């Protein structure tokens, strides 16, 4: 029978004749080939079945759109007057909407976009949009992304990864300044404000795609004539502000860029900062930071006296916004220019490093020689009366431990653009490190004679809108409840 040799087997370690082994090897090869052909056949069959299913879905979705959706929406052709339409044009829907929002809308999980109806000139009744199943909604979203794209839409010039909170505030101001609030609703302090004419925008950051917004902002009339949106005289920088702002609305915990944590600040150089200070800051703040530069004599309010301030105590975000975007952005003098575009990010980082290294004293100053202004009681001050919309308000909150604790957190740490203690002091006596270099001196909240003359409404208005002619900034971003909590805590200093 010839020689035998061992063959390993997962089931059997017995030795088998060579002839049997060769035969099995041939059979195995044949079986492998047959199995491969069998698998390949079914793989091709599976792929074609998927393609067929996709094609079937595509066809059924096309029928849905043509037979139902198109009764209200346009999916082809050129844009035309809103008053010729029944519903918003959707020929660019694949570019316009974020997919998760679109699916929520199609499945009935989003509110109506038009509070008084899209064609409010015909009827102001709310039209209930047909509700689709999750599967069909996904098919529609797929179809939109494949077939309804606008070739005009390109990558946005707005980089949200570098968008700052201060820029968002600029965008919010532009939104109101350019009358967008007249037609679109947003939310402030959780309340809807604005004219309920066009689409609400308080969730626009979850609804629209950035690239679409950027093209739409160039000229809204190129999308929907007679819609109310108009071509505004806005710079590219202003467009960045308002587009970025709209992309934050409704987005919980939007991640703002913090430039004071970026590379230029890690490479900040005090010597370079000294040069920047000499070239740009000395003209108002003086060569030694004494507030006695050649421009100071004609300015009101006077430039800050850096030499008598502890700038190390100021948060970097405040200093960055002050230098980069100018005094008005943090409620300070509008005479303080926005230097950012002139000296650049590195210049801002360098000059802040120089100021923090140089000005550390925080020494108290006096309006009159030999007289201690900060902490005076009572303080003589001719503060302008706030707007009537604030003046008669009464604090609706009780001084509960929870409200006082919330007010304390705002005063000592979290209020923006800066914590109150920086000027008014940790103890409320007006002796904060940032108050030493400003005139008139900050309020002394410990003085009962002073505080009893200031009404709740007056204090509310000063906090919300600032105090003209003083260094008191406007805390526009504080919610009404937060302002009242802050007032409760401030009044506790004089009790």
Number of C-alpha atoms within 10 A of each C-alpha: 6 6 6 11 9 11 13 10 9 5 6 8 10 9 13 13 14 16 12 10 14 11 11 12 12 12 12 12 12 12 12 12 12 12 12 12 12 11 12 12 11 12 12 11 12 12 11 12 12 12 12 12 12 13 12 12 17 17 13 15 20 18 13 14 17 14 10 12 16 17 11 13 17 21 19 12 8 11 16 17 12 18 16 9 16 15 17 16 21 21 20 22 22 23 25 24 23 18 21 12 17 23 23 17 20 20 19 17 12 12 12 17 18 19 19 19 20 25 19 15 9 10 11 13 12 14 12 9 12 11 14 16 12 14 11 18 20 19 19 24 22 17 19 23 17 12 14 19 16 14 8 10 16 13 11 16 13 19 11 19 10 13 20 19 19 20 22 22 18 18 22 18 14 19 20 12 10 13 15 19 19 16 17 22 24 22 15 12 11 9 8 14 16 17 18 19 21 22 18 23 22 22 19 22 21 21 21 21 18 25 17 21 22 21 18 19 20 15 15 18 18 14 20 20 16 14 17 15 19 16 12 13 9 14 9 11 12 15 20 24 25 23 25 27 26 25 23 23 19 17 15 9 7 13 14 16 15 16 18 19 11 12 12 17 19 12 12 20 18 19 13 16 21 18 15 19 23 15 10 15 20 19 16 24 24 22 14 15 23 17 25 19 17 12 15 17 12 9 11 13 18 23 26 26 23 25 22 23 28 24 24 20 14 17 15 20 16 17 24 20 25 23 22 22 19 21 19 17 23 25 21 23 23 14 15 18 16 18 19 18 11 11 17 13 20 19 25 28 29 26 27 26 23 21 22 19 13 18 18 17 15 21 16 20 22 16 13 8 8 8 10 12 24 23 20 17 17 14 18 11 10 7 12 11 14 20 13 11 9 18 17 14 15 13 16 10 12 12 18 11 9 11 19 20 16 19 25 23 15 22 25 18 15 14 20 18 22 21 20 24 23 24 27 27 23 17 15 27 22 27 26 24 25 29 30 30 27 25 20 20 26 25 27 26 24 22 20 15 13 18 22 11 9 10 15 21 21 22 24 23 24 22 20 20 18 21 20 17 16 19 25 24 23 22 20 17 15 18 14 14 16 16 23 27 27 27 23 23 22 23 18 15 16 17 10
